[in-house]
Amino acid sequence: IDVKAPVDSLPQSHRTAVAIARALIGWEDGASLLILDEPTATLPGEDVERLFTVIHRLRARGVSILYVSHHLDEVFELADRVTVLRDGHKIATMPVRELDHNGLVELIVGHSLESANASDAGEAAEPLLRVRGLSGDTVHGIDLDVSPGEIVGIAGITGSGREDVLGLIAGQIARDSGEVTLDGTKIVSHQPRQAIGAGVAFVPAERNVRGTVGPMNVRENLSLCDVSRYFRGGRLSRRAEVGETKEWIDRLSIKTSGTEAPIISLSGGNQQKVMFGKALRLMPKLLLLDEPTQGIDIGAKDQIHRLVDSASAEGVAIVVSSTDTDELVRLCHRVVVMANGRITAQLTAGQIQTERIEHIQLASSRGAP
């Protein structure tokens, strides 16, 4: 990390690293409590391991650690006791040794979750999305096709180029070269109205920075991309806008005090559902999802995965960029792995396994075959 760079110019993973480093300054002077709130949400695997080493070292010195996380594997690796909260109430406090993964899930969501994996996409149809020679920022000349109803995952460690692919496809990031077409229509850089009109919906990462507008309420955030449908006789019909917002709140089970509630008053998972509603109400042909469940609880994660499944069943072409390899295994019919700005591997059907994806990511990042 360039220590002279403004923090807001750094990727989210590097900002998190800076925040953790700041918190750890001065521990030699005898601090007694460290509070970590979702510290690994945006960290690549190797940085997570470094953080865990520090936590174990501090624990050995007698430092108390309060660790908030939605990643259950981290709870089992680090914690002695776990307290489960649901809807603002304490559900239980138990020694971790008395729980297994399924038992903890049931405490968190109130019921068991059926395990699921992406079903076979069937025979590949004519591609709806065609990407040829796409270059820009950290990406160098990639090709990608996605068919109607197909869910394609993009994997890669931080800095692999994975972070920029969806922005390049949507035209949010300037392209150096390459062409993107959706159902025969070219998607042009820096023309969001044209991209939306062609059928592109983009749910970006970092929802508080790029996904939601903090000063606006739920209704305004949900309808922001297309208010034209509410015009009646040249005037905006608030009744129509409120009515549709209520429908989406019910459809997506968004927990909110109402359509006029400030978006920042919602939990992370419910803010994410508002972003999905904003995208799905456009009836897109292509849905681009960047870290779609980052920093949300396991119940909201399951609901969002089901929304993705439903969109796929309706014929929407979907591309998911995620650092959560379990999520890619759960959702995707096909996964491409990136390193050094290029696609280095493609996995299909039975090849899509967490261990295989992670192995290829790390091997590719070292320049190994």
C-alpha positions as MATLAB code, in Angstrom:
seq = 'IDVKAPVDSLPQSHRTAVAIARALIGWEDGASLLILDEPTATLPGEDVERLFTVIHRLRARGVSILYVSHHLDEVFELADRVTVLRDGHKIATMPVRELDHNGLVELIVGHSLESANASDAGEAAEPLLRVRGLSGDTVHGIDLDVSPGEIVGIAGITGSGREDVLGLIAGQIARDSGEVTLDGTKIVSHQPRQAIGAGVAFVPAERNVRGTVGPMNVRENLSLCDVSRYFRGGRLSRRAEVGETKEWIDRLSIKTSGTEAPIISLSGGNQQKVMFGKALRLMPKLLLLDEPTQGIDIGAKDQIHRLVDSASAEGVAIVVSSTDTDELVRLCHRVVVMANGRITAQLTAGQIQTERIEHIQLASSRGAP';
ca = [
       0.000    0.000    0.000;
       1.315    3.446   -0.941;
       1.401    5.224    2.420;
       1.126    8.624    0.695;
      -2.047    7.729   -1.216;
      -5.393    9.172   -0.013;
      -7.326    6.403    1.737;
     -10.434    7.013   -0.396;
      -8.368    6.147   -3.486;
      -7.575    2.656   -2.145;
      -9.580   -0.505   -2.898;
     -11.931   -1.506   -0.081;
      -9.682   -4.408    0.955;
      -6.748   -2.024    1.448;
      -8.911    0.429    3.417;
      -9.841   -2.435    5.738;
      -6.185   -3.341    6.150;
      -5.357    0.265    7.082;
      -8.186    0.361    9.644;
      -7.004   -2.876   11.265;
      -3.384   -1.680   11.329;
      -4.508    1.565   12.988;
      -6.438   -0.394   15.623;
      -3.399   -2.543   16.417;
      -0.994    0.359   16.984;
       0.120    0.537   20.612;
      -0.881   -2.961   21.745;
       2.533   -3.337   23.358;
       1.360   -0.776   25.928;
      -1.140   -3.192   27.453;
      -4.534   -2.676   25.801;
      -7.076   -5.184   27.093;
      -9.936   -5.302   24.544;
      -9.997   -5.452   20.744;
     -13.342   -5.133   18.924;
     -13.407   -6.310   15.313;
     -16.596   -5.739   13.288;
     -16.649   -7.800   10.076;
     -12.882   -7.354    9.642;
     -12.549   -9.885    6.801;
     -15.540   -8.794    4.688;
     -13.288   -7.383    1.957;
      -9.961   -9.063    2.726;
      -8.345  -11.612    0.370;
      -7.490  -15.014    1.829;
      -3.828  -14.392    2.573;
      -4.634  -11.209    4.518;
      -7.301  -13.085    6.492;
      -4.680  -15.609    7.595;
      -2.354  -12.796    8.698;
      -5.159  -11.224   10.726;
      -5.942  -14.557   12.412;
      -2.276  -14.917   13.376;
      -2.397  -11.509   15.056;
      -5.638  -12.407   16.868;
      -4.150  -15.643   18.218;
      -1.046  -13.751   19.379;
      -3.104  -11.113   21.204;
      -5.300  -13.769   22.776;
      -2.196  -15.534   24.105;
      -1.216  -12.243   25.800;
      -4.555  -12.153   27.619;
      -6.301   -9.595   25.397;
     -10.093   -9.999   25.236;
     -11.494  -10.011   21.698;
     -15.050   -9.237   20.610;
     -15.411  -10.484   17.057;
     -18.506   -9.714   14.954;
     -18.824  -11.764   11.774;
     -21.257  -13.355    9.359;
     -18.605  -15.882    8.320;
     -19.394  -18.949   10.400;
     -16.109  -20.698    9.671;
     -14.349  -17.774   11.358;
     -16.561  -18.161   14.427;
     -15.588  -21.822   14.763;
     -11.911  -21.086   14.189;
     -11.543  -18.163   16.579;
     -14.278  -18.046   19.203;
     -14.677  -19.630   22.626;
     -18.289  -18.455   22.993;
     -20.813  -17.191   20.482;
     -23.814  -14.923   21.002;
     -26.501  -14.992   18.305;
     -28.655  -11.933   17.609;
     -31.821  -11.932   15.500;
     -34.004   -8.884   14.832;
     -32.232   -6.980   17.597;
     -32.745   -9.627   20.284;
     -30.290  -12.054   21.857;
     -31.288  -15.581   20.905;
     -28.556  -17.533   22.679;
     -25.054  -17.482   24.144;
     -23.261  -20.821   23.977;
     -19.781  -22.335   23.998;
     -18.726  -22.887   20.405;
     -17.716  -26.467   21.189;
     -21.397  -27.281   21.789;
     -22.427  -26.219   18.269;
     -21.901  -27.416   14.725;
     -22.427  -25.405   11.532;
     -26.049  -26.448   11.030;
     -26.919  -25.768   14.658;
     -25.487  -22.257   14.483;
     -27.346  -21.574   11.218;
     -30.649  -22.594   12.817;
     -30.047  -20.229   15.746;
     -29.267  -17.353   13.361;
     -32.178  -17.712   10.914;
     -34.701  -19.493   13.111;
     -34.951  -22.545   10.868;
     -32.704  -24.926    8.960;
     -31.539  -24.089    5.448;
     -31.677  -26.615    2.672;
     -28.293  -27.030    1.052;
     -28.388  -26.188   -2.600;
     -26.128  -25.999   -5.600;
     -26.701  -24.512   -8.994;
     -28.631  -26.890  -11.211;
     -27.500  -27.767  -14.686;
     -28.171  -24.865  -17.023;
     -29.164  -27.299  -19.743;
     -28.014  -27.025  -23.337;
     -26.216  -23.761  -23.959;
     -28.390  -21.339  -25.892;
     -27.163  -18.632  -28.222;
     -25.164  -16.177  -26.079;
     -27.090  -13.129  -24.933;
     -23.957  -11.331  -23.721;
     -20.849  -11.269  -25.891;
     -17.598   -9.734  -24.643;
     -14.637   -9.575  -27.023;
     -11.126   -8.291  -26.292;
     -12.233   -6.320  -23.242;
      -9.414   -4.247  -21.742;
      -9.289   -1.441  -19.237;
      -7.827   -0.638  -15.855;
      -6.536   -4.043  -14.551;
      -8.193   -6.185  -17.268;
      -6.340   -7.243  -20.413;
      -8.206   -8.609  -23.419;
     -10.825  -11.026  -22.057;
     -13.575  -12.793  -23.994;
     -16.770  -13.979  -22.334;
     -20.164  -15.297  -23.486;
     -23.227  -15.700  -21.272;
     -26.459  -17.369  -22.396;
     -30.017  -16.615  -21.236;
     -30.612  -18.149  -17.806;
     -26.929  -18.919  -17.288;
     -25.120  -17.808  -14.132;
     -21.412  -17.247  -14.728;
     -19.094  -16.571  -11.800;
     -15.873  -14.586  -11.860;
     -13.274  -15.614   -9.290;
      -9.850  -14.219   -8.507;
      -7.845  -12.822   -5.627;
      -7.668   -9.069   -5.032;
      -5.734   -7.442   -7.866;
      -6.501  -10.214  -10.357;
      -8.744   -7.986  -12.463;
     -11.899   -9.617  -11.143;
     -12.897   -6.381   -9.386;
     -13.083   -4.396  -12.661;
     -14.773   -6.793  -15.084;
     -18.379   -5.947  -14.278;
     -17.736   -2.207  -14.301;
     -16.122   -2.553  -17.736;
     -19.026   -4.615  -19.078;
     -21.593   -2.135  -17.754;
     -19.618    0.800  -19.112;
     -19.029    2.234  -15.644;
     -15.246    1.939  -16.067;
     -13.641    3.399  -19.200;
     -12.485    0.763  -21.682;
      -9.155    0.851  -23.450;
     -10.398   -1.559  -26.087;
     -12.895   -4.317  -26.744;
     -16.588   -4.639  -27.490;
     -19.590   -5.584  -25.367;
     -22.910   -6.500  -26.967;
     -26.146   -7.548  -25.289;
     -28.712   -9.219  -27.516;
     -27.064   -7.531  -30.499;
     -26.918   -4.044  -28.940;
     -23.522   -2.491  -28.212;
     -23.045   -1.324  -24.628;
     -21.177    1.983  -24.670;
     -18.868    3.262  -21.933;
     -20.127    5.956  -19.551;
     -23.697    5.958  -20.872;
     -25.782    4.413  -18.069;
     -29.104    5.389  -19.662;
     -28.121    3.530  -22.843;
     -26.966    0.476  -20.854;
     -30.212    0.371  -18.860;
     -32.206    0.778  -22.069;
     -30.350   -2.160  -23.604;
     -31.277   -4.344  -20.628;
     -28.308   -4.090  -18.237;
     -28.827   -3.953  -14.455;
     -25.778   -3.589  -12.216;
     -25.658   -4.212   -8.448;
     -22.220   -2.884   -7.437;
     -20.078   -3.740   -4.444;
     -19.674   -1.177   -1.657;
     -23.399   -0.449   -1.505;
     -22.958    2.553    0.801;
     -20.642    4.241   -1.718;
     -21.910    3.153   -5.145;
     -25.207    1.386   -4.610;
     -27.471    3.470   -2.402;
     -27.966    7.220   -1.955;
     -27.766    7.825    1.787;
     -29.895   11.005    2.053;
     -32.743    9.317    0.122;
     -35.431    7.005    1.481;
     -36.339    3.448    0.492;
     -38.834    4.574   -2.172;
     -36.410    6.979   -3.825;
     -33.526    4.498   -3.824;
     -35.660    1.736   -5.291;
     -37.167    3.817   -8.113;
     -34.103    5.930   -8.869;
     -33.058    4.244  -12.138;
     -36.441    4.690  -13.840;
     -39.082    7.135  -12.633;
     -40.575    7.648  -16.103;
     -43.218    4.969  -15.500;
     -44.738    7.133  -12.762;
     -45.467   10.165  -14.920;
     -49.151   10.903  -15.453;
     -50.003   13.872  -17.650;
     -46.527   15.323  -17.312;
     -46.487   15.043  -13.526;
     -44.910   12.491  -11.217;
     -47.519   10.273   -9.551;
     -46.333    9.734   -5.996;
     -49.194    7.274   -5.416;
     -47.969    5.009   -8.242;
     -44.379    5.192   -6.984;
     -45.369    4.365   -3.405;
     -47.605    1.527   -4.602;
     -44.841   -0.177   -6.565;
     -42.360    0.328   -3.729;
     -44.728   -1.449   -1.336;
     -45.020   -4.339   -3.794;
     -41.238   -4.752   -3.892;
     -40.961   -4.472   -0.095;
     -43.443   -7.350    0.199;
     -41.941   -9.376   -2.638;
     -38.390   -9.169   -1.265;
     -39.392   -9.335    2.431;
     -37.589   -6.066    3.146;
     -37.727   -5.188    6.833;
     -38.410   -1.452    7.024;
     -40.749    0.914    8.828;
     -42.158    1.991    5.473;
     -41.489    3.390    2.011;
     -40.281    6.713    3.429;
     -37.759    5.240    5.878;
     -34.201    6.532    5.303;
     -32.202    3.880    3.482;
     -29.465    4.176    6.127;
     -31.947    3.075    8.797;
     -32.110   -0.417    7.247;
     -29.751   -3.282    8.049;
     -27.080   -4.187    5.509;
     -29.068   -7.168    4.257;
     -32.212   -5.108    3.747;
     -30.279   -2.349    1.982;
     -28.934   -5.048   -0.324;
     -32.472   -6.243   -1.041;
     -33.466   -2.686   -1.973;
     -30.573   -2.664   -4.454;
     -31.821   -5.947   -5.908;
     -35.313   -4.513   -6.181;
     -33.935   -1.467   -7.981;
     -32.208   -3.786  -10.467;
     -34.975   -6.371  -10.919;
     -37.752   -3.827  -11.469;
     -35.927   -2.820  -14.661;
     -36.753   -6.322  -16.025;
     -33.152   -6.726  -17.218;
     -31.770   -9.103  -19.801;
     -28.373   -9.027  -18.046;
     -27.845   -8.848  -14.279;
     -24.329   -7.958  -13.083;
     -23.715   -8.731   -9.391;
     -20.520   -7.557   -7.693;
     -20.056   -9.121   -4.229;
     -23.857   -9.541   -3.919;
     -23.873  -10.811   -0.317;
     -20.810   -9.119    1.139;
     -21.258   -8.165    4.790;
     -24.815   -9.486    5.270;
     -26.134  -12.216    7.531;
     -26.710  -15.796    6.467;
     -30.505  -15.465    6.352;
     -30.423  -12.454    4.006;
     -27.736  -14.221    1.984;
     -30.011  -17.209    1.449;
     -32.868  -14.928    0.365;
     -30.672  -13.103   -2.140;
     -29.381  -16.390   -3.556;
     -32.985  -17.431   -4.133;
     -33.647  -14.137   -5.948;
     -30.689  -14.896   -8.220;
     -32.049  -18.396   -8.843;
     -35.447  -16.950   -9.768;
     -33.952  -14.411  -12.167;
     -31.974  -17.199  -13.838;
     -35.128  -19.340  -14.166;
     -36.804  -16.405  -15.928;
     -34.064  -16.324  -18.564;
     -31.925  -13.467  -17.266;
     -28.215  -13.806  -18.070;
     -26.268  -13.298  -14.824;
     -22.608  -12.606  -14.063;
     -21.474  -12.811  -10.413;
     -18.103  -11.471   -9.280;
     -17.362  -12.679   -5.756;
     -14.525  -13.399   -3.354;
     -16.837  -15.898   -1.625;
     -15.999  -19.172   -3.369;
     -18.784  -21.011   -1.548;
     -21.191  -18.498   -3.064;
     -19.874  -19.200   -6.559;
     -20.282  -22.944   -5.983;
     -23.835  -22.387   -4.742;
     -24.975  -20.164   -7.610;
     -22.999  -20.719  -10.775;
     -23.319  -22.961  -13.814;
     -19.856  -21.871  -14.934;
     -16.924  -20.134  -13.195;
     -14.002  -18.331  -14.822;
     -10.891  -17.656  -12.750;
      -8.809  -14.530  -13.323;
      -5.183  -13.676  -12.600;
      -3.034  -10.805  -13.822;
      -5.979   -9.293  -15.673;
      -6.718  -12.383  -17.772;
      -8.953  -15.444  -17.620;
      -6.690  -18.345  -16.676;
      -9.232  -21.147  -16.193;
     -12.864  -22.057  -16.755;
     -14.790  -24.555  -14.639;
     -18.120  -26.178  -15.447;
     -20.570  -28.566  -13.770;
     -18.798  -30.986  -11.410;
     -15.532  -29.021  -11.653;
     -17.004  -26.151   -9.627;
     -15.677  -26.913   -6.146;
     -14.477  -24.539   -3.446;
     -11.069  -26.183   -3.070;
     -10.475  -26.294   -6.827;
     -11.377  -22.622   -7.309;
      -9.133  -21.509   -4.448;
      -6.241  -23.673   -5.646;
      -6.434  -22.244   -9.183;
      -6.648  -18.673   -7.843;
      -3.510  -19.065   -5.742;
      -1.580  -21.059   -8.341;
      -2.405  -18.534  -11.062;
      -1.399  -15.603   -8.865;
       2.072  -17.139   -8.464;
       2.398  -17.590  -12.189;
       2.199  -21.372  -11.858;
       0.630  -23.441  -14.681;
];
